């Protein structure tokens, strides 16, 4: 199976969601791709390759955090996850809501954020996410449920704070 730019982009986005540092994410993704190229393991389809890439990226990130914890302090912006070839053609309001939602995602506990990223942003199945993190399907579903609940609660609070009625009364 040929590894392409899209595989690198997926590995990069996942690495960036882990470390919140574009330079380190670049290094992690490139190292994961190099390992995929040099491995003797045969991948039967793109999903198997991506699962393997995500697992290697996660392990590389864990190794890097053992060496230094300085990489996880920078907040991650939504624009960091969008590569240069993609553009948002949305209205300003939609872009603002996406940015606020993404900021709330970054406040989630690490495991919930990781599971949510792979399931929602990368489109991985529950079973595949469970394999990557070496957890049960139930644990993945629990983390997803908790993450979604926290996002619903935080976005509901944000909507209440910015509602037109509230602004009219102020």
C-alpha positions in Angstrom: 0.0 0.0 0.0 1.3 3.4 -1.0 1.5 6.0 1.8 0.3 9.4 0.5 0.0 13.1 1.6 -3.5 12.4 3.1 -2.0 9.9 5.5 0.6 12.4 6.6 -2.2 15.0 7.1 -4.1 12.6 9.3 -1.1 11.8 11.3 -0.2 15.5 11.6 -3.7 16.5 12.8 -3.7 13.7 15.4 -0.2 14.7 16.6 -1.2 18.3 16.8 -4.3 17.5 18.9 -2.0 15.6 21.3 1.0 18.0 21.7 -0.5 21.4 20.7 2.8 22.3 19.1 3.0 22.5 15.3 6.8 21.8 15.2 6.6 18.8 17.4 3.5 17.6 15.5 5.4 17.8 12.3 8.2 15.8 13.8 5.9 13.1 15.2 3.9 12.8 12.0 7.0 12.5 9.8 8.6 10.0 12.2 5.4 7.9 12.1 5.4 8.0 8.3 9.0 7.0 8.2 8.3 4.0 10.4 5.3 3.1 8.2 7.6 3.2 5.1 10.3 1.1 6.7 8.0 -1.5 8.4 7.7 -4.9 7.0 4.1 -5.1 8.2 1.6 -5.4 5.3 -1.5 -3.2 5.5 -4.5 -4.7 3.7 -6.4 -1.3 3.5 -6.1 2.4 4.3 -8.0 2.0 7.6 -5.5 -0.5 8.9 -2.6 1.8 7.9 -4.2 4.8 9.6 -4.9 2.8 12.8 -1.2 1.8 12.8 -0.1 5.4 12.1 -2.3 6.8 14.9 -0.9 4.2 17.4 2.7 4.9 16.4 2.0 8.7 16.6 0.5 8.3 20.1 3.5 6.2 21.2 6.0 8.7 19.8 4.1 11.5 21.6 4.2 9.6 24.9 7.9 9.1 24.5 8.4 12.8 23.8 6.4 13.8 26.9 8.5 11.6 29.0 11.5 13.6 27.9 9.9 17.1 28.1 6.6 18.4 29.2 7.2 21.8 27.6 5.2 21.0 24.5 1.7 20.8 25.9 1.4 24.3 27.3 0.4 26.1 24.1 -3.3 26.4 23.3 -4.3 24.9 20.0 -6.2 26.9 17.5 -8.7 25.5 15.0 -6.7 26.9 12.1 -3.8 24.7 13.2 -5.8 21.6 12.2 -6.7 22.9 8.8 -4.0 22.4 6.2 -3.1 25.2 3.7 -5.1 23.7 0.9 -8.4 23.9 2.8 -10.3 27.1 3.2 -13.3 28.0 5.3 -16.0 29.6 3.1 -18.4 29.8 6.0 -20.0 33.0 7.3 -18.2 34.7 10.2 -20.8 33.5 12.6 -20.3 29.8 11.8 -16.5 30.2 11.9 -16.9 31.8 15.3 -19.0 29.0 16.6 -16.5 26.4 15.3 -13.7 28.2 17.0 -15.6 28.4 20.3 -16.4 24.7 20.0 -12.8 23.8 19.3 -11.6 25.8 22.2 -14.0 23.9 24.4 -12.7 20.6 23.0 -9.2 21.7 24.1 -10.5 21.9 27.7 -11.6 18.3 27.8 -9.5 15.8 29.7 -6.8 14.3 27.5 -8.3 10.8 27.0 -11.7 12.3 26.1 -10.1 14.8 23.7 -8.0 12.0 22.1 -11.0 9.7 21.6 -13.3 12.5 20.4 -10.6 13.6 17.9 -10.2 10.1 16.4 -13.9 9.3 16.3 -15.3 12.7 15.2 -12.6 14.5 13.3 -10.8 11.5 11.8 -13.9 9.4 11.4 -12.5 6.2 13.0 -14.9 3.5 14.2 -15.3 2.9 17.9 -13.6 -0.5 17.5 -10.6 1.1 15.7 -10.3 3.8 18.4 -10.4 1.1 21.1 -7.6 -0.8 19.4 -5.4 2.4 19.1 -5.7 3.2 22.8 -5.8 -0.4 24.0 -9.2 0.0 25.7 -12.6 -1.6 25.4 -15.3 -0.4 23.1 -17.3 0.5 26.2 -14.5 2.7 27.5 -14.4 4.5 24.2 -18.1 5.0 24.2 -18.0 6.3 27.8 -15.2 8.8 27.0 -17.2 9.9 23.9 -20.3 10.3 25.9 -18.6 12.3 28.6 -16.8 14.5 26.1 -20.0 15.2 24.2 -21.9 15.9 27.4 -19.2 18.4 28.5 -19.3 20.1 25.1 -23.1 20.4 25.1 -23.0 21.9 28.6 -20.3 24.3 27.8 -21.8 25.4 24.5 -25.2 25.8 26.1 -23.7 28.1 28.7 -21.9 30.1 26.0 -25.1 30.4 24.1 -26.9 31.7 27.2 -24.2 34.3 27.7 -24.3 35.6 24.1 -28.1 35.3 23.5 -29.8 38.4 21.9 -32.3 38.7 24.8 -29.5 38.9 27.3 -27.7 41.6 25.3 -31.0 43.6 24.9 -31.5 43.6 28.7 -28.0 44.7 29.5 
